[in-house]
């Protein structure tokens, strides 16, 4: 397995801390609002990484956190009059429901910041004791000058004068790069008791503490194998995490750092200020979760992704081909995956999740399978192998798991489905009565609605066909 390390800026062989094991931590959402396409992109990228590593035989421990105490959450509390728990529990549930629609599996461990307060307080106290943190009137700050490796993760070149201009003039921070570990209490805000002053955690510290609490390996130079997230988190968030963990424990936080690219919408960077922060719930109202997943998978995870509905529809046609193949082998027993197909697929994904090559392998499998079925339509062993190949796509890529006939009914409302089923029932009754004129007229009526029927031994099935 080769992965692209964001720190080294090159592909490197994945060599885990412990042989055949992989500990992965991915930064999750701050739960004050609905998930957007950026959240979906990152979640799908690391869900794919996890699936591939498991497919390669690694024992994977996957952690993704929820930031459930934060300035934005507090602002939402003040605006809505709701409690922190009401707001965060609501958005965590919605986030997970939407991720499930995208075929994203729950993490093995899903910690919350509010469940890590004791560990955060101990971590801050340790940094104070080591004189790596210092107190100000509004909280406790990390002294970046104490870390000679600061900026080694992001390789950022900081314009101190420019950074200073963006800091409040009354700030007494020793250096503009210093960041808050703990924020002292303000009236009406959630607060937690600590020896160094009641307050709440800063943003960066929670991830270091969650890693230390749940999956850190304390016997090696690195605590975990892979730390991941969106490219926007590389600086300052991941830089600050790495720095505070390095100073507190003497270890590097992660052996490898992986980041997915940005999302743009019709060529513009996704931003609420631009009015194009495409909420995932809006996309899921219009498109099936698997269709969205396949589309978001279709661009390499490190590349910036431009979301356009035109491209999504083109992507869906590629997914349609997989389901048309699945329909041809419908009802077949599942045997063993074709070893050549499996090897080619895993080789492509082992090259830093090379999705372009992966999709080419899938296209070739689909084309060759259809050719073989054309020449051997009754070959049961062939159909069983093709069914196994498609099942393997579900295991590794999270696609192709639906009933193929239900897949081709996507986009048809429940009311429309009821009317279609009623017409099919009338047609079946007409055929029983040998009223073939009525039966044919009902079929013609459905064809006019782009509904295609298929009569089988176990009944009549239908699908919605694209308008030509």
C-alpha positions as CSV (number, residue, x, y, z in Angstrom):
1,X,0.0,0.0,0.0
2,X,1.3,3.4,-1.0
3,X,-0.1,6.7,0.4
4,X,0.6,10.3,-0.1
5,X,2.1,11.9,3.0
6,X,1.1,15.6,3.3
7,X,4.2,16.4,5.3
8,X,6.7,14.8,3.0
9,X,4.6,15.8,-0.1
10,X,5.2,12.5,-1.8
11,X,3.9,8.9,-2.0
12,X,5.4,6.6,0.5
13,X,4.9,2.9,1.3
14,X,2.5,2.5,4.3
15,X,4.5,0.8,7.0
16,X,2.4,0.7,10.2
17,X,3.7,1.1,13.7
18,X,2.5,-2.4,14.5
19,X,2.6,-5.0,11.8
20,X,-0.8,-5.6,10.1
21,X,-2.5,-3.0,12.2
22,X,-3.6,0.5,11.3
23,X,-4.7,3.2,13.7
24,X,-6.4,6.1,11.9
25,X,-7.8,9.3,13.4
26,X,-9.9,11.7,11.2
27,X,-11.1,15.1,12.3
28,X,-14.9,15.1,12.4
29,X,-17.4,17.9,12.2
30,X,-18.2,20.8,14.6
31,X,-21.8,20.0,15.2
32,X,-23.6,23.4,15.1
33,X,-25.1,23.1,11.6
34,X,-26.0,20.7,8.9
35,X,-23.2,18.8,7.0
36,X,-22.1,20.1,3.7
37,X,-20.5,18.6,0.6
38,X,-17.0,19.2,2.1
39,X,-17.9,16.9,5.0
40,X,-19.2,14.3,2.6
41,X,-16.1,14.4,0.5
42,X,-13.8,13.9,3.4
43,X,-15.9,11.2,5.0
44,X,-16.1,9.2,1.7
45,X,-12.3,9.6,1.1
46,X,-11.4,8.1,4.5
47,X,-14.2,5.6,4.5
48,X,-12.5,4.3,1.2
49,X,-9.1,4.3,2.9
50,X,-10.5,2.3,5.8
51,X,-12.2,-0.2,3.5
52,X,-9.1,-0.7,1.4
53,X,-6.9,-1.3,4.3
54,X,-9.3,-3.9,5.7
55,X,-9.5,-5.5,2.3
56,X,-5.7,-5.8,2.3
57,X,-5.9,-7.6,5.6
58,X,-5.1,-4.9,8.1
59,X,-6.7,-4.7,11.5
60,X,-8.0,-1.2,11.4
61,X,-9.0,1.0,14.4
62,X,-10.8,4.1,13.0
63,X,-11.6,7.1,15.1
64,X,-13.6,10.2,14.1
65,X,-14.5,12.8,16.7
66,X,-17.4,15.3,17.2
67,X,-16.5,18.8,18.3
68,X,-19.5,19.5,20.6
69,X,-18.1,22.6,22.4
70,X,-17.0,25.6,20.4
71,X,-17.6,29.3,19.8
72,X,-20.1,28.5,16.9
73,X,-22.1,26.2,19.1
74,X,-22.2,28.7,21.8
75,X,-23.4,31.3,19.4
76,X,-26.1,28.9,18.2
77,X,-27.2,28.4,21.8
78,X,-27.5,32.1,22.3
79,X,-29.5,32.6,19.1
80,X,-31.8,29.6,19.6
81,X,-32.3,29.5,23.3
82,X,-31.5,25.7,23.2
83,X,-29.0,23.8,25.4
84,X,-25.7,22.6,24.2
85,X,-26.9,19.0,24.3
86,X,-30.1,19.8,22.3
87,X,-28.1,21.4,19.5
88,X,-25.2,19.0,19.3
89,X,-27.3,15.8,19.7
90,X,-29.6,17.0,17.0
91,X,-26.8,17.7,14.5
92,X,-24.8,14.6,15.4
93,X,-27.8,12.4,14.7
94,X,-28.5,14.2,11.4
95,X,-24.9,14.0,10.4
96,X,-24.7,10.2,11.0
97,X,-28.0,9.6,9.2
98,X,-26.7,11.4,6.1
99,X,-23.4,9.6,6.3
100,X,-25.2,6.3,6.4
101,X,-27.1,7.3,3.2
102,X,-23.7,7.8,1.6
103,X,-22.7,4.3,2.6
104,X,-20.2,5.5,5.2
105,X,-19.7,3.2,8.1
106,X,-19.7,4.5,11.7
107,X,-16.2,4.9,13.2
108,X,-15.0,2.3,15.7
109,X,-14.7,5.1,18.2
110,X,-16.6,8.4,18.0
111,X,-15.5,10.6,21.0
112,X,-16.9,14.0,21.9
113,X,-15.0,16.9,23.2
114,X,-17.3,17.2,26.2
115,X,-16.5,13.5,27.1
116,X,-12.8,14.3,27.1
117,X,-12.7,17.2,29.6
118,X,-10.7,15.5,32.3
119,X,-8.1,14.4,29.8
120,X,-7.9,18.0,28.3
121,X,-7.5,19.5,31.8
122,X,-4.7,17.1,32.6
123,X,-3.0,17.8,29.2
124,X,-3.2,21.6,29.8
125,X,-1.8,21.3,33.3
126,X,1.1,19.2,32.0
127,X,2.0,21.9,29.5
128,X,1.8,24.5,32.2
129,X,4.0,22.5,34.5
130,X,6.6,22.2,31.6
131,X,6.4,25.9,31.0
132,X,5.2,25.4,27.5
133,X,1.9,27.1,28.2
134,X,1.1,30.4,29.9
135,X,-1.8,32.2,31.4
136,X,-3.5,35.4,30.2
137,X,-6.6,37.1,31.4
138,X,-8.8,35.3,28.9
139,X,-7.3,31.8,29.0
140,X,-4.3,29.6,28.7
141,X,-2.1,29.6,25.6
142,X,0.4,27.4,24.0
143,X,3.8,28.9,23.5
144,X,4.8,28.0,19.9
145,X,8.4,29.3,20.5
146,X,9.0,26.3,22.7
147,X,8.6,23.9,19.8
148,X,11.6,24.1,17.4
149,X,9.6,21.9,15.0
150,X,6.6,24.2,14.8
151,X,5.4,24.5,11.1
152,X,7.2,21.2,10.2
153,X,3.8,19.7,9.4
154,X,2.3,22.3,7.2
155,X,5.6,23.9,6.0
156,X,3.8,27.3,6.2
157,X,5.7,30.5,5.9
158,X,4.1,32.8,8.4
159,X,4.1,36.6,7.7
160,X,4.2,37.6,11.4
161,X,3.4,41.2,10.6
162,X,0.4,40.3,8.6
163,X,-0.7,37.7,11.2
164,X,-0.3,40.4,13.9
165,X,-2.6,42.7,12.0
166,X,-5.4,40.1,12.2
167,X,-5.0,39.7,16.0
168,X,-7.0,41.8,18.3
169,X,-4.8,44.8,19.3
170,X,-5.5,44.2,22.9
171,X,-4.2,40.6,22.7
172,X,-1.3,39.9,25.0
173,X,-0.2,36.7,23.3
174,X,3.6,36.4,23.3
175,X,3.5,35.5,19.6
176,X,0.7,35.8,17.1
177,X,1.1,32.1,16.3
178,X,0.3,31.1,19.9
179,X,-3.1,29.5,20.3
180,X,-5.7,29.0,23.0
181,X,-5.6,25.7,24.9
182,X,-8.3,26.7,27.4
183,X,-10.7,29.7,27.4
184,X,-11.8,31.1,30.7
185,X,-15.5,31.3,31.5
186,X,-17.8,34.0,30.2
187,X,-21.3,34.7,31.5
188,X,-23.9,32.4,29.9
189,X,-21.4,30.0,28.4
190,X,-20.8,26.3,29.3
191,X,-18.0,26.0,31.8
192,X,-16.0,23.2,33.4
193,X,-14.0,23.4,36.6
194,X,-10.2,23.3,36.5
195,X,-7.4,24.2,38.9
196,X,-6.0,26.8,36.5
197,X,-9.4,28.5,36.1
198,X,-12.9,27.4,35.1
199,X,-13.6,27.5,31.4
200,X,-13.8,25.3,28.3
201,X,-11.3,23.8,25.9
202,X,-9.9,25.5,22.8
203,X,-10.5,23.8,19.5
204,X,-7.1,22.3,18.7
205,X,-6.5,20.5,22.0
206,X,-9.4,18.1,21.9
207,X,-8.0,15.9,19.1
208,X,-4.6,15.4,20.8
209,X,-6.4,14.4,23.9
210,X,-8.8,12.0,22.2
211,X,-6.0,10.3,20.4
212,X,-4.0,10.0,23.7
213,X,-7.1,8.6,25.5
214,X,-8.3,6.1,22.9
215,X,-5.6,4.9,20.5
216,X,-2.2,6.3,21.3
217,X,0.8,3.9,21.2
218,X,3.2,5.1,23.9
219,X,6.0,2.7,23.1
220,X,7.1,4.1,19.7
221,X,8.1,7.5,18.2
222,X,4.6,7.9,16.9
223,X,1.2,7.7,18.7
224,X,-0.9,6.7,15.6
225,X,-0.4,5.6,12.1
226,X,-2.5,8.0,10.1
227,X,-4.1,11.4,10.9
228,X,-6.5,12.6,8.3
229,X,-8.9,15.4,7.3
230,X,-9.6,18.1,4.8
231,X,-6.8,20.2,3.4
232,X,-8.2,23.2,5.1
233,X,-7.2,21.6,8.5
234,X,-3.5,21.3,7.7
235,X,-2.9,24.7,9.1
236,X,-3.4,25.8,11.8
237,X,-5.4,22.9,13.2
238,X,-3.2,19.9,12.4
239,X,0.0,21.9,12.9
240,X,-1.2,22.9,16.4
241,X,-2.3,19.4,17.3
242,X,1.1,18.0,16.2
243,X,3.0,20.7,18.1
244,X,1.2,20.4,21.5
245,X,1.3,16.6,21.4
246,X,5.0,16.6,20.5
247,X,5.8,18.9,23.5
248,X,3.5,17.1,25.9
249,X,4.5,13.5,25.2
250,X,7.8,13.7,23.4
251,X,6.3,11.7,20.5
252,X,5.1,12.7,17.1
253,X,1.4,12.5,16.9
254,X,1.1,10.6,13.6
255,X,3.5,8.7,11.4
256,X,1.6,9.8,8.3
257,X,-0.7,12.8,7.5
258,X,-3.3,12.5,4.7
259,X,-5.6,15.3,3.4
260,X,-8.4,15.4,0.9
261,X,-8.9,18.3,-1.5
262,X,-11.3,21.2,-1.4
263,X,-14.8,21.2,-2.9
264,X,-15.9,23.9,-5.3
265,X,-19.4,24.3,-6.7
266,X,-19.6,25.2,-10.4
267,X,-16.1,26.5,-10.2
268,X,-16.4,28.6,-7.0
269,X,-14.9,27.6,-3.7
270,X,-17.7,26.4,-1.4
271,X,-18.5,29.1,1.1
272,X,-21.5,30.4,3.0
273,X,-20.4,33.9,2.2
274,X,-20.8,33.1,-1.5
275,X,-24.2,31.5,-0.9
276,X,-23.1,28.2,-2.3
277,X,-22.5,26.2,0.8
278,X,-24.3,23.1,-0.6
279,X,-25.8,21.3,2.4
280,X,-25.7,17.6,2.1
281,X,-29.4,17.3,3.0
282,X,-30.3,19.4,-0.1
283,X,-28.3,17.1,-2.4
284,X,-29.8,14.0,-0.7
285,X,-33.3,15.3,-1.3
286,X,-32.6,15.3,-5.1
287,X,-30.2,12.4,-5.5
288,X,-29.8,9.0,-4.0
289,X,-26.9,8.6,-1.5
290,X,-25.2,5.9,-3.5
291,X,-25.3,8.1,-6.6
292,X,-23.7,10.9,-4.7
293,X,-21.1,8.6,-3.2
294,X,-20.1,7.3,-6.6
295,X,-19.9,10.8,-8.0
296,X,-17.8,12.1,-5.1
297,X,-15.5,9.0,-5.3
298,X,-14.9,9.5,-9.0
299,X,-12.3,12.2,-8.5
300,X,-9.0,11.4,-6.7
301,X,-9.3,12.3,-3.0
302,X,-6.3,14.7,-3.1
303,X,-7.6,16.6,-6.1
304,X,-10.0,19.6,-5.7
305,X,-13.5,18.5,-6.6
306,X,-15.8,20.7,-8.6
307,X,-19.4,19.7,-8.0
308,X,-21.8,20.2,-10.9
309,X,-25.1,18.5,-11.5
310,X,-24.2,17.9,-15.1
311,X,-21.1,15.9,-14.1
312,X,-23.1,14.1,-11.5
313,X,-25.6,12.8,-14.1
314,X,-22.7,11.7,-16.3
315,X,-21.2,9.8,-13.3
316,X,-24.6,8.1,-12.7
317,X,-24.6,6.6,-16.2
318,X,-21.3,4.8,-15.2
319,X,-23.0,3.5,-12.1
320,X,-26.0,2.5,-14.2
321,X,-23.8,0.1,-16.2
322,X,-22.9,-1.7,-13.0
323,X,-26.5,-2.1,-12.1
324,X,-27.5,-3.2,-15.6
325,X,-24.9,-5.9,-15.3
326,X,-26.2,-6.8,-11.9
327,X,-29.7,-7.1,-13.4
328,X,-28.5,-9.5,-16.0
329,X,-27.2,-11.9,-13.3
330,X,-30.2,-11.2,-10.9
331,X,-31.0,-14.2,-8.7
332,X,-27.7,-15.9,-9.3
333,X,-25.8,-17.5,-6.4
334,X,-22.7,-15.7,-5.3
335,X,-19.5,-17.7,-5.8
336,X,-15.9,-16.6,-5.6
337,X,-14.6,-13.2,-6.9
338,X,-12.5,-13.4,-10.1
339,X,-8.9,-13.3,-8.8
340,X,-7.6,-11.3,-11.7
341,X,-10.3,-8.7,-11.2
342,X,-9.8,-8.6,-7.5
343,X,-6.0,-8.2,-7.8
344,X,-6.2,-5.4,-10.4
345,X,-8.8,-3.5,-8.3
346,X,-6.7,-3.8,-5.1
347,X,-3.5,-2.9,-7.0
348,X,-5.1,0.3,-8.2
349,X,-6.5,1.2,-4.8
350,X,-3.1,0.4,-3.2
351,X,-1.6,3.1,-5.3
352,X,-2.8,6.0,-3.0
353,X,-6.4,5.2,-3.8
354,X,-6.0,5.6,-7.5
355,X,-9.7,5.9,-8.4
356,X,-9.2,6.7,-12.1
357,X,-7.4,3.4,-12.6
358,X,-9.9,1.6,-10.3
359,X,-12.9,2.8,-12.4
360,X,-11.1,1.6,-15.5
361,X,-10.7,-1.8,-14.0
362,X,-14.4,-1.8,-13.2
363,X,-15.4,-0.7,-16.7
364,X,-13.3,-3.5,-18.2
365,X,-14.9,-6.0,-15.9
366,X,-18.4,-4.8,-16.9
367,X,-17.6,-4.8,-20.6
368,X,-16.0,-8.3,-20.6
369,X,-18.8,-9.7,-18.4
370,X,-21.5,-8.5,-20.8
371,X,-19.6,-9.9,-23.7
372,X,-19.3,-13.3,-22.0
373,X,-23.0,-13.2,-21.1
374,X,-23.9,-12.5,-24.7
375,X,-22.1,-15.6,-25.8
376,X,-23.0,-17.8,-22.8
377,X,-26.4,-16.5,-21.5
378,X,-27.1,-19.6,-19.5
379,X,-23.7,-20.1,-17.9
380,X,-24.6,-20.3,-14.2
381,X,-20.9,-20.3,-13.0
382,X,-20.2,-17.2,-15.0
383,X,-23.3,-15.4,-13.5
384,X,-22.2,-16.5,-10.0
385,X,-18.7,-15.1,-10.5
386,X,-20.1,-11.8,-11.8
387,X,-22.4,-11.5,-8.8
388,X,-19.4,-12.1,-6.5
389,X,-17.4,-9.4,-8.4
390,X,-20.2,-6.9,-7.8
391,X,-20.5,-7.9,-4.2
392,X,-16.8,-7.2,-3.8
393,X,-17.4,-3.7,-5.2
394,X,-19.8,-3.1,-2.3
395,X,-17.2,-4.3,0.2
396,X,-14.4,-2.2,-1.0
397,X,-16.1,0.8,-2.7
398,X,-19.5,0.8,-1.0
399,X,-21.3,0.7,-4.4
400,X,-23.5,-1.8,-6.1
401,X,-25.4,-3.1,-3.1
402,X,-29.0,-2.3,-4.1
403,X,-31.5,-4.5,-5.7
404,X,-31.0,-3.6,-9.4
405,X,-34.7,-3.2,-10.1
406,X,-35.2,-0.9,-7.2
407,X,-32.1,1.1,-8.3
408,X,-33.8,1.8,-11.6
409,X,-36.8,3.1,-9.8
410,X,-34.8,5.9,-8.1
411,X,-36.4,9.3,-8.5
412,X,-40.0,7.9,-8.7
413,X,-42.2,9.1,-5.9
414,X,-44.2,6.8,-3.7
415,X,-47.4,8.1,-5.2
416,X,-46.1,7.4,-8.7
417,X,-45.0,3.9,-7.7
418,X,-48.5,3.2,-6.3
419,X,-50.1,4.2,-9.6
420,X,-47.5,2.2,-11.6
421,X,-48.2,-0.9,-9.5
422,X,-51.9,-0.4,-9.9
423,X,-51.6,-0.3,-13.7
424,X,-49.3,-3.4,-13.7
425,X,-52.0,-5.2,-11.6
426,X,-54.7,-4.2,-14.1
427,X,-52.5,-5.4,-17.0
428,X,-51.9,-8.8,-15.2
429,X,-55.7,-9.2,-14.7
430,X,-56.3,-8.3,-18.3
431,X,-53.8,-10.9,-19.4
432,X,-55.6,-13.5,-17.2
433,X,-58.8,-12.6,-18.9
434,X,-57.0,-12.9,-22.3
435,X,-57.9,-9.2,-23.0
436,X,-54.6,-8.6,-24.7
437,X,-55.7,-5.4,-26.3
438,X,-56.2,-3.8,-22.9
439,X,-52.9,-5.3,-21.6
440,X,-51.0,-3.9,-24.6
441,X,-52.6,-0.5,-24.1
442,X,-51.6,-0.4,-20.4
443,X,-48.0,-1.3,-21.4
444,X,-48.1,1.5,-24.0
445,X,-49.4,3.9,-21.4
446,X,-46.5,3.0,-19.1
447,X,-43.9,3.3,-21.9
448,X,-45.2,6.8,-22.6
449,X,-44.2,7.6,-18.9
450,X,-40.7,6.1,-19.6
451,X,-41.6,3.0,-17.6
452,X,-40.3,-0.3,-19.0
453,X,-41.8,-3.6,-18.0
454,X,-40.2,-7.0,-17.8
455,X,-42.3,-10.1,-17.3
456,X,-40.6,-12.9,-15.4
457,X,-41.6,-16.2,-13.9
458,X,-42.0,-14.6,-10.4
459,X,-44.0,-11.6,-11.7
460,X,-43.6,-8.3,-13.5
461,X,-40.9,-5.9,-12.6
462,X,-40.4,-2.4,-13.9
463,X,-37.8,0.4,-14.2
464,X,-37.7,4.1,-15.0
465,X,-35.7,4.6,-18.2
466,X,-33.9,7.9,-19.0
467,X,-35.6,10.1,-21.6
468,X,-33.8,10.0,-24.9
